[in-house]
Amino acid sequence: MSLRILIVDDARLARQELRTMLADIAGAECVGEADDVPSAREAIASLRPDLLLLDIQLPSGSGFDVIEGVQPVPAVVFTTAYDQYAVRAFEANALDYLVKPVAPERLRAALERAGAATPAAPARELLGANDKVFLREGERCWFVTLGEIQRIVVDGNYARVWFRDQCVLLARSLNALESRLDPALFFRANRNTLVNLRMICSVEPSVGDGYVLTLKDGSEVELSRRQARQFREQMAF
């Protein structure tokens, strides 16, 4: 079993307790934590965990809000102090429903079930700066080198791609597109935006330890605090 796990719980002590139990389970790796709906959705997009240990009642919504519309959604094990949501949880295809305080043996059993239900994904070649892609919107078509793309932004359930002086709406989710792109070229600046690192011409500090990226086309992209830390680590000399 090998699982990359994201813990989502608004209680720091609950997160710490789960992290401690995970440390004793072979093959279980805690890749991050989140304490509300926005940060959880952002962490799913950037970290791409195999499994969520997901609380139901969160300050800015519910655990069900976290996974609504996420594609592809990770495997989910709910961890909650309330038992009345169990039916809804399994309707949402949860692998298990653990009532707090979570017993170590129940957590281990849930992870073993998750490991059996999560086959290893086949390796898929990532697209780099020199690769070309075919884009179409309506009757308009383009053959574009990925290095020309400046940014890709969520637009409803679709994604809008900016390149050269053009903008194209694709019937693909941002997560689906990101999964094909080399992370050394495209960086998740925030929940809604991928930026081409080669298109950044300036970086300015912003509120809350974030940054504002200015791209070569003059557009500005907010870099969230969480992603600012990852940006610094990835771009450090």
C-alpha positions as CSV (number, residue, x, y, z in Angstrom):
1,M,0.0,0.0,0.0
2,S,1.2,3.5,-0.9
3,L,-1.1,6.4,-0.3
4,R,-0.5,10.2,-0.4
5,I,-3.0,11.6,2.1
6,L,-4.4,15.1,2.7
7,I,-6.0,15.7,6.2
8,V,-8.9,18.2,6.2
9,D,-10.1,19.2,9.6
10,D,-10.6,22.6,11.3
11,A,-9.3,21.3,14.6
12,R,-5.5,21.5,14.9
13,L,-5.4,18.7,17.6
14,A,-7.5,16.4,15.4
15,R,-5.2,16.9,12.5
16,Q,-2.2,16.2,14.7
17,E,-3.8,13.1,16.1
18,L,-4.4,11.8,12.6
19,R,-0.9,12.7,11.4
20,T,0.5,10.8,14.4
21,M,-1.5,7.7,13.6
22,L,-0.5,7.8,10.0
23,A,3.1,7.9,10.9
24,D,2.7,4.3,12.3
25,I,1.1,3.0,9.1
26,A,3.4,1.7,6.5
27,G,2.9,3.2,3.1
28,A,0.8,6.1,4.4
29,E,2.2,9.6,3.7
30,C,0.6,12.7,4.9
31,V,1.3,15.3,2.1
32,G,-0.5,18.2,3.7
33,E,-3.3,19.6,5.9
34,A,-6.2,22.0,5.3
35,D,-8.6,23.6,7.8
36,D,-11.4,24.9,5.6
37,V,-13.1,24.4,2.2
38,P,-11.1,26.9,0.1
39,S,-7.7,25.7,1.4
40,A,-8.8,22.1,1.0
41,R,-9.8,22.5,-2.6
42,E,-6.6,24.4,-3.3
43,A,-4.5,21.7,-1.6
44,I,-6.3,19.0,-3.7
45,A,-5.5,20.8,-6.9
46,S,-1.8,21.5,-6.0
47,L,-0.9,18.3,-4.1
48,R,-3.1,15.7,-5.9
49,P,-3.5,13.4,-3.0
50,D,-4.7,9.8,-3.4
51,L,-6.9,10.0,-0.3
52,L,-8.7,12.6,1.8
53,L,-9.2,12.2,5.5
54,L,-12.1,14.6,5.5
55,D,-14.1,16.2,8.4
56,I,-17.7,17.1,7.6
57,Q,-18.3,20.3,9.5
58,L,-15.9,23.0,8.5
59,P,-15.9,26.8,9.2
60,S,-16.7,27.7,5.6
61,G,-18.9,24.9,4.6
62,S,-18.8,21.1,4.7
63,G,-16.7,18.2,3.6
64,F,-19.2,17.6,0.9
65,D,-18.5,21.1,-0.4
66,V,-14.8,20.2,-0.6
67,I,-15.3,17.4,-3.1
68,E,-18.2,18.9,-5.1
69,G,-17.1,19.3,-8.7
70,V,-13.5,18.2,-8.1
71,Q,-12.2,16.1,-11.0
72,P,-10.7,13.7,-10.5
73,V,-11.9,13.4,-6.9
74,P,-9.4,11.5,-4.6
75,A,-10.6,8.6,-2.5
76,V,-12.4,9.9,0.6
77,V,-12.6,8.6,4.2
78,F,-14.8,10.9,6.3
79,T,-13.6,11.5,9.9
80,T,-16.3,13.2,12.0
81,A,-17.8,13.5,15.4
82,Y,-21.3,13.1,14.0
83,D,-22.9,9.9,12.8
84,Q,-26.0,11.3,11.1
85,Y,-24.2,12.0,7.8
86,A,-23.1,8.4,7.1
87,V,-25.8,7.7,4.5
88,R,-25.0,10.9,2.6
89,A,-21.3,10.1,2.8
90,F,-21.7,6.7,1.2
91,E,-23.9,8.3,-1.5
92,A,-20.9,10.5,-2.2
93,N,-18.9,7.3,-2.7
94,A,-16.9,7.5,0.5
95,L,-14.7,4.5,1.2
96,D,-15.3,4.7,4.9
97,Y,-16.9,6.8,7.6
98,L,-14.9,7.0,10.9
99,V,-16.5,8.6,14.0
100,K,-14.2,10.5,16.3
101,P,-12.3,9.7,18.3
102,V,-10.8,7.7,15.5
103,A,-9.5,4.3,16.6
104,P,-6.0,3.5,15.1
105,E,-7.2,0.0,14.0
106,R,-10.2,1.5,12.2
107,L,-8.0,4.0,10.4
108,R,-5.6,1.3,9.4
109,A,-8.5,-0.8,8.0
110,A,-9.8,2.2,6.1
111,L,-6.4,2.9,4.5
112,E,-6.0,-0.8,3.5
113,R,-9.4,-0.6,1.8
114,A,-8.3,2.7,0.1
115,G,-5.0,1.1,-1.0
116,A,-6.8,-1.8,-2.6
117,A,-9.3,0.5,-4.3
118,T,-6.6,2.9,-5.7
119,P,-4.7,1.2,-8.5
120,A,-1.4,2.8,-9.5
121,A,-1.9,5.2,-12.4
122,P,0.0,4.3,-15.6
123,A,2.8,6.6,-16.4
124,R,1.8,9.4,-18.8
125,E,4.3,11.5,-20.6
126,L,4.0,15.2,-19.6
127,L,3.9,17.9,-22.3
128,G,6.8,20.4,-22.3
129,A,7.5,23.8,-23.7
130,N,8.3,22.6,-27.3
131,D,5.3,20.3,-27.6
132,K,2.4,21.4,-29.8
133,V,-1.3,21.1,-29.1
134,F,-4.4,21.6,-31.2
135,L,-6.9,24.0,-29.8
136,R,-10.4,24.6,-31.1
137,E,-13.3,26.9,-30.2
138,G,-16.3,26.8,-32.5
139,E,-15.0,27.3,-36.0
140,R,-11.7,28.7,-35.0
141,C,-8.6,26.4,-34.8
142,W,-5.0,26.8,-33.7
143,F,-1.9,24.7,-33.5
144,V,0.0,26.1,-30.6
145,T,3.4,25.4,-29.0
146,L,2.9,25.1,-25.2
147,G,5.7,27.6,-24.5
148,E,3.5,30.2,-26.1
149,I,0.7,29.8,-23.6
150,Q,0.7,32.5,-21.0
151,R,-1.9,31.3,-18.5
152,I,-4.8,28.9,-18.2
153,V,-7.8,30.0,-16.0
154,V,-10.9,28.3,-14.7
155,D,-14.1,29.5,-16.5
156,G,-17.0,27.6,-14.9
157,N,-16.5,23.9,-15.6
158,Y,-14.1,24.7,-18.4
159,A,-10.8,26.4,-18.8
160,R,-9.8,29.5,-20.7
161,V,-6.3,29.5,-22.4
162,W,-4.4,32.7,-23.2
163,F,-1.7,32.6,-25.9
164,R,-0.2,35.2,-28.3
165,D,-3.1,37.7,-28.5
166,Q,-5.8,35.0,-28.4
167,C,-8.1,33.5,-25.8
168,V,-9.7,30.1,-26.2
169,L,-12.3,28.3,-24.1
170,L,-11.7,24.6,-23.8
171,A,-14.2,22.0,-22.6
172,R,-11.7,20.6,-20.1
173,S,-11.2,21.2,-16.4
174,L,-8.1,22.9,-15.1
175,N,-7.2,19.8,-13.2
176,A,-7.4,17.7,-16.3
177,L,-5.2,20.1,-18.2
178,E,-2.7,20.4,-15.4
179,S,-2.2,16.7,-15.2
180,R,-0.8,16.7,-18.8
181,L,1.6,19.7,-18.3
182,D,5.2,19.7,-17.0
183,P,5.2,21.4,-13.6
184,A,8.6,22.8,-14.4
185,L,6.8,24.9,-17.0
186,F,3.3,25.5,-15.6
187,F,2.7,26.5,-12.0
188,R,-0.6,26.5,-10.1
189,A,-0.6,30.1,-8.9
190,N,-4.0,29.8,-7.1
191,R,-7.1,27.6,-7.2
192,N,-8.2,29.0,-10.5
193,T,-5.0,29.7,-12.5
194,L,-2.0,28.0,-14.1
195,V,0.8,30.3,-15.2
196,N,3.7,29.7,-17.6
197,L,6.8,30.3,-15.5
198,R,8.7,31.5,-18.6
199,M,6.1,34.2,-19.1
200,I,6.6,35.9,-15.7
201,C,8.4,39.2,-16.0
202,S,8.1,40.5,-12.5
203,V,7.1,39.4,-9.0
204,E,5.8,41.8,-6.3
205,P,5.0,41.1,-2.7
206,S,1.2,41.1,-1.9
207,V,-1.1,40.9,1.1
208,G,-0.6,38.0,3.5
209,D,2.8,36.8,2.3
210,G,1.4,36.3,-1.2
211,Y,2.8,37.7,-4.5
212,V,1.5,39.3,-7.6
213,L,2.9,37.9,-10.8
214,T,3.1,40.2,-13.9
215,L,3.2,38.3,-17.1
216,K,4.7,39.4,-20.4
217,D,1.3,40.3,-21.8
218,G,0.8,42.7,-18.9
219,S,-1.8,40.6,-17.1
220,E,-1.4,40.1,-13.3
221,V,-2.0,36.9,-11.4
222,E,-2.4,36.7,-7.6
223,L,-0.2,34.0,-6.0
224,S,-1.9,32.7,-2.9
225,R,0.0,32.5,0.4
226,R,0.1,28.7,0.3
227,Q,1.3,28.7,-3.3
228,A,3.8,31.5,-2.6
229,R,5.7,29.2,-0.3
230,Q,5.8,26.4,-2.9
231,F,6.8,29.0,-5.6
232,R,9.7,30.1,-3.5
233,E,10.9,26.6,-2.9
234,Q,10.5,25.6,-6.5
235,M,12.3,28.7,-7.9
236,A,15.0,29.0,-5.3
237,F,18.6,29.0,-6.6
